[in-house]
Amino acid sequence: MSAVTAPLRRVREDAAARRRRHLRVVDEPATRHTLAYAVVMILVLGATVFGAVALNAMATAMAVEARALDAQVADAERTYAQLVADVASLEDPARIRASALELGLVPSGPARFVHVERNLPADGAVPPIVRPDATADPLKPLLSAER
């Protein structure tokens, strides 16, 4: 078998298709407003450039302000660290003792404790027996801890 190309078939065109393909009358081209277009494009480009410059200026101003705030924070941190060290040195017991001696205070003696005897029913104490012939104070039940 051999490869032979088939001849192209010509399709008959109808008269309507030929009329559509034929030249036709067109309207006069619309006038273009190139000056107005150029002015609008210049305004858009100008606004874009102005916006970019304004944003860069604002970013620069904020960067300067942020740098100043960072410097203030670093200074405040140094001051805080110095104050913490000052408080630690002021809380030193040896310094407090020396200051007390300079003021004329004397060291205390040995510690003494006071023991208070309480006879309350809550402590487990038994109240004394009341003799019937003794006159009882009418306010005593109101003022005592036995209530």
Protein Blocks (a to p, Z undefined) as FASTA:
>chain_A
ZZdddddddddddfklmmmmpccdddddddddfklmmmmmmmmmmmmmmmmmmmmmmmmm
mmmmmmmmmmmmmmmmmmmmmmmmmmmmmmpmklmmmmmmmnopacdddddddddddddf
klopacddddfkbccdfklmmmmmkZZ
